[in-house]
Amino acid sequence: MMDITHMLKRDGGMAAVAAGLVACLASSAQAGLVNDLPSCWQANKIAKWGYHDPAPNKLIYVLIDQTVKLNPSLQQSAINNINRLVEPGTKFVVAEFSAFSQGRYLQVLHTGIVEWPLTANERANVPMSRLPGFDACIKDQLRFAKMLADKSAMLAMRQATSSLDRSDILAALKDVSSSIARDPAKRKVLFLITDGLENSSVTSFYFARGVRLISPKAEMIKARRNNVLGDFGNANVYVLGGAFMPPAKTGTRLQRDGYRDPQVLNALNGFWTRYFTAWHAK
């Protein structure tokens, strides 16, 4: 943590904000309940000149399935995408889930709001002496936001395990859908890191140490019957890791080579397309 403080001070960030950022990392018990990034607008008292930080116009919800052990290449792809998504005017949430039935519930790791810079009109009416500190703070805030999102996502992916018997993807999606739908942001993105292979009391997409050929229509009926549906508030959904499974250690040659039947993949894609489309997501 001290390394982060030194970095911010060295790069011209405000010492008070640096200390606040470090304090936020330490308060893991409140992660996700409050904004984990201190406000540059408040630190520089911009409200004294009649200006207030506009609300974020984009929500990025990163949901990580810890029953999927992604390879290093896919883990890095996830981090690269998170870095592209987090920008000024963004609220981001990083959460993890695995098998609810085995006591591993959905947990929000960090939430952060990356603030907007001042507009040209606002800059013209704020004392020049305030601008360098504010600009440095905004720059550091964005860099730290990406670092915080990256580290929490990478930790969740590295702690994932394929040894759990269950994977409650549908229940986790229902839990987060209400938060996504209620958020006032105009643009909403759900970045879902999962293999998409449900294995719960609702249904299982597995059979004989492999993935079975499902009926998207029949699986939607099961989802409705078990009330694991939600409203995603017209969010755009991106999935990384769909149908990912490490090669089997036993079974047929195809299973040991990690082969995926195109029919199985198409059916899996068909179910999730139906699921998200039916519940106001793209």
Disulfide bonds with the S-S distance in Angstrom:
Cys40-Cys137 2.04
